[in-house]
Each structure stands twice: as C-alpha cells, then as structure tokens.
C-alpha cells in the first residue's frame, strides 16, 4: 500500500477503536466511524467494507499500540508483560476496544477465536524461554499454563471493569500469579521474582 | 407472593433467559419476552418493569436451576462443582443466559458485579471447608484462589464458546485445576483427587 493508504487505514482503525469502545458493537455504525476518522467514504471503503470488518480488525490488531516490556527473557518478563497489559487496559484505546469486542462478540457473531490463540502462543513462547533458563518445574505444561493465563486475564479484566473501572486490575493479575506460580516454578525461582503493582491497589 | 404470582415470575424469568440467550441484550425486547412467556402484560409488569430488570434477574438468578453435586465437603466437591458447571453451560438455559449477560453487560450498562462476588464467596466457602479437613497448604489464601477461579472460569467459557461451542469447556476447566492445585494443596492430597472430564474432550 502507498504511504497515504497505510495512514488512512491506521486512522480508521483507531477511530473504530474509539467508537466501539464508547458505544459497543451494536451501537456503532460504519458512518460514525468514518465521520470520526475524518476520511472520505471512498477511502474508507477501500480498506473496510463493513462494521464487521472494522470490528475484526480492532480485535485482531488490539496489540498494535503496545510497547512490550524488554529485558531478559524468562518468567520475570512474562510477569512484567501481564502487569503492563493490566495497566494498558486503562489507557490504550485500541487494546481496550479489541478486548471488549473479543469478549462481547457473540452479539456480532464474529467467531474470532484467533486473538485468544495469538496471546496463548505469545505467553507459551515466553514460558518456553523460561524453561530453557531452567526456571520451570519439569512437570509444568507451558501450553496449559499459557491458555489458563489468557482465560484468567480475560475474566479478571471483566470483573475488574465492573468492580472498579479496572483500577484494581493490576492487583488481580498479581493475585493470579500468586495462584499459578507454585505449579509453574520451583520455590527459589519464585522467591527471586518481583510482582510490582504500581498504579493499582492490590486486591482480592 | 401468591402461588400463581410466583409461577408467573418463574415463567417470565425462563422466557427472558431463552430470549436473551438467543439474541443477546440489544436484540431482546420486553414485548418479545412477554410473548414467549405467554402471560398477560399486566401480570408481567407486576414483576418486571423493564428489559433491564429482566436482565438483572437473569444474571443474579443464573444458578437457580442448578442441582449442585452433593458428597463430602472438600476439594473434590469444589472440583466436581466446577466441572458440573462446565457441563451445565451447554444445557442449562438460565445459567448460560445469565453468564452471557454478565459477560456482555457493558452494552447494557448494568454494572452487575454481585454475581461474580456470589460465586467467589461460594468457592471460598468450599475452600475453607477443605482447609478444615486439612486439605489446603497453610499459605494458600482461599479468597485469592476463589476469585482467580471465578476469573479463569469466566475467561475459559468465553474461549471455549468461540473455539468449540463449549464442547471443550470441561477439558479447559480440568486444565485450570492442573495449574491451580499445586499452589493450593499438598501433593498427597492432589494425588487422591479425581478430575473426571466426561462428556467433553480434554483439551489445551
């Protein structure tokens, strides 16, 4: 795509995230999104033919504005990544809208499972790197833990949104790790990990 | 309430669960629910003034048609309970609609957190009974595990619905337990537990 076309698509994707985030899938319309984006209808339809197509893009590209934490591979980086995601759920419009649509998609009949798989594979890869560093218990199944981590994060963010407008999400993710770590890593590895919940109260 | 009024409310609640389960919150109307229930409008409005009121009742009373597994208190019973819930998600209309509305309620602005608390307290109570029987590790925090269990179940059922129409949900819940048990109970207690996934393929 030409540079201008790439830019138009980006503007549309972010406008869609804003509108879906504000009014949800049923309340949104492609006209409202095009209006928010400030692009021509012709330019918009070159990229997206329908509200459904825009919603799929927001779900699939929910991670596009993330700036993943760097640092050495291993359990600490995965832990930091999930706590970073918990904080980003409060301020990253594309992530928040993508997660909301992924959770509420039965309204729209989108059947978009691939983003959940994408996150599970991302987490599994981090766990396999942790294993190479000798940080995992031999019996810990990285794929099973990765899938459970995605499920628990998904549920925790729904509960946190209702309970506190997501203010307590970092604390909930920290608690989730306290439950999962004993099955994942030996005690001496767990003792070296830091679970830092800045910007969010620790909570049950 | 008189017996007939109690019966009318039950018929309305189940009709609401059917309609919300079929078309979701935005697609449902109180007229459609009254029509499905086959009651008079006057009788219906005696119990519920709005679609919102019906949705709240379906969320809060989602467990009303469950027949909780009996047996001795303890970890095995909690495990059996969650696997029973996983199977019921496929056939219990009230549970399925209540869970769906609880997950997708941001559309409706219901802010119904109480049902998540109710389940967390239910699970915590089972864990405390397990503790009294000496089944828990001393350092295991029952409230933290109970809340994580609710979050992980909530996320797992969303993922399972997308991946398999909930066919693989019992397998996902079994995997969740494999992740949580090492932080919850000593190895000899875990060894005695049975994780029975009947009616659903084991899965990652």
HADDOCK unambig.tbl for C-alpha pairs under 7 A between the chains (distance, minus, plus):
assign (segid A and resid 24 and name CA) (segid B and resid 107 and name CA) 6.01 0.50 0.50
assign (segid A and resid 103 and name CA) (segid B and resid 158 and name CA) 6.93 0.50 0.50
assign (segid A and resid 104 and name CA) (segid B and resid 104 and name CA) 5.13 0.50 0.50
assign (segid A and resid 107 and name CA) (segid B and resid 24 and name CA) 6.02 0.50 0.50
assign (segid A and resid 111 and name CA) (segid B and resid 162 and name CA) 5.66 0.50 0.50
assign (segid A and resid 112 and name CA) (segid B and resid 162 and name CA) 6.97 0.50 0.50
assign (segid A and resid 113 and name CA) (segid B and resid 159 and name CA) 6.98 0.50 0.50
assign (segid A and resid 113 and name CA) (segid B and resid 162 and name CA) 5.62 0.50 0.50
assign (segid A and resid 113 and name CA) (segid B and resid 163 and name CA) 6.12 0.50 0.50
assign (segid A and resid 143 and name CA) (segid B and resid 204 and name CA) 6.80 0.50 0.50
assign (segid A and resid 144 and name CA) (segid B and resid 175 and name CA) 6.32 0.50 0.50
assign (segid A and resid 144 and name CA) (segid B and resid 204 and name CA) 5.55 0.50 0.50
assign (segid A and resid 145 and name CA) (segid B and resid 179 and name CA) 6.30 0.50 0.50
assign (segid A and resid 147 and name CA) (segid B and resid 204 and name CA) 6.84 0.50 0.50
assign (segid A and resid 148 and name CA) (segid B and resid 152 and name CA) 6.80 0.50 0.50
assign (segid A and resid 148 and name CA) (segid B and resid 176 and name CA) 5.83 0.50 0.50
assign (segid A and resid 151 and name CA) (segid B and resid 152 and name CA) 5.12 0.50 0.50
assign (segid A and resid 151 and name CA) (segid B and resid 155 and name CA) 4.05 0.50 0.50
assign (segid A and resid 151 and name CA) (segid B and resid 156 and name CA) 4.87 0.50 0.50
assign (segid A and resid 152 and name CA) (segid B and resid 148 and name CA) 6.81 0.50 0.50
assign (segid A and resid 152 and name CA) (segid B and resid 151 and name CA) 5.11 0.50 0.50
assign (segid A and resid 152 and name CA) (segid B and resid 152 and name CA) 3.70 0.50 0.50
assign (segid A and resid 152 and name CA) (segid B and resid 155 and name CA) 5.73 0.50 0.50
assign (segid A and resid 154 and name CA) (segid B and resid 155 and name CA) 5.02 0.50 0.50
assign (segid A and resid 155 and name CA) (segid B and resid 151 and name CA) 4.06 0.50 0.50
assign (segid A and resid 155 and name CA) (segid B and resid 152 and name CA) 5.74 0.50 0.50
assign (segid A and resid 155 and name CA) (segid B and resid 154 and name CA) 5.01 0.50 0.50
assign (segid A and resid 155 and name CA) (segid B and resid 155 and name CA) 4.41 0.50 0.50
assign (segid A and resid 156 and name CA) (segid B and resid 151 and name CA) 4.87 0.50 0.50
assign (segid A and resid 158 and name CA) (segid B and resid 103 and name CA) 6.93 0.50 0.50
assign (segid A and resid 159 and name CA) (segid B and resid 113 and name CA) 6.99 0.50 0.50
assign (segid A and resid 162 and name CA) (segid B and resid 111 and name CA) 5.64 0.50 0.50
assign (segid A and resid 162 and name CA) (segid B and resid 112 and name CA) 6.97 0.50 0.50
assign (segid A and resid 162 and name CA) (segid B and resid 113 and name CA) 5.63 0.50 0.50
assign (segid A and resid 163 and name CA) (segid B and resid 113 and name CA) 6.12 0.50 0.50
assign (segid A and resid 175 and name CA) (segid B and resid 144 and name CA) 6.32 0.50 0.50
assign (segid A and resid 176 and name CA) (segid B and resid 148 and name CA) 5.84 0.50 0.50
assign (segid A and resid 179 and name CA) (segid B and resid 145 and name CA) 6.30 0.50 0.50
assign (segid A and resid 179 and name CA) (segid B and resid 180 and name CA) 6.10 0.50 0.50
assign (segid A and resid 179 and name CA) (segid B and resid 183 and name CA) 5.85 0.50 0.50
assign (segid A and resid 180 and name CA) (segid B and resid 179 and name CA) 6.10 0.50 0.50
assign (segid A and resid 180 and name CA) (segid B and resid 180 and name CA) 5.77 0.50 0.50
assign (segid A and resid 180 and name CA) (segid B and resid 183 and name CA) 6.81 0.50 0.50
assign (segid A and resid 182 and name CA) (segid B and resid 182 and name CA) 5.79 0.50 0.50
assign (segid A and resid 182 and name CA) (segid B and resid 183 and name CA) 4.79 0.50 0.50
assign (segid A and resid 183 and name CA) (segid B and resid 179 and name CA) 5.84 0.50 0.50
assign (segid A and resid 183 and name CA) (segid B and resid 180 and name CA) 6.81 0.50 0.50
assign (segid A and resid 183 and name CA) (segid B and resid 182 and name CA) 4.80 0.50 0.50
assign (segid A and resid 183 and name CA) (segid B and resid 183 and name CA) 6.12 0.50 0.50
assign (segid A and resid 204 and name CA) (segid B and resid 143 and name CA) 6.71 0.50 0.50
assign (segid A and resid 204 and name CA) (segid B and resid 144 and name CA) 5.47 0.50 0.50
assign (segid A and resid 204 and name CA) (segid B and resid 147 and name CA) 6.82 0.50 0.50
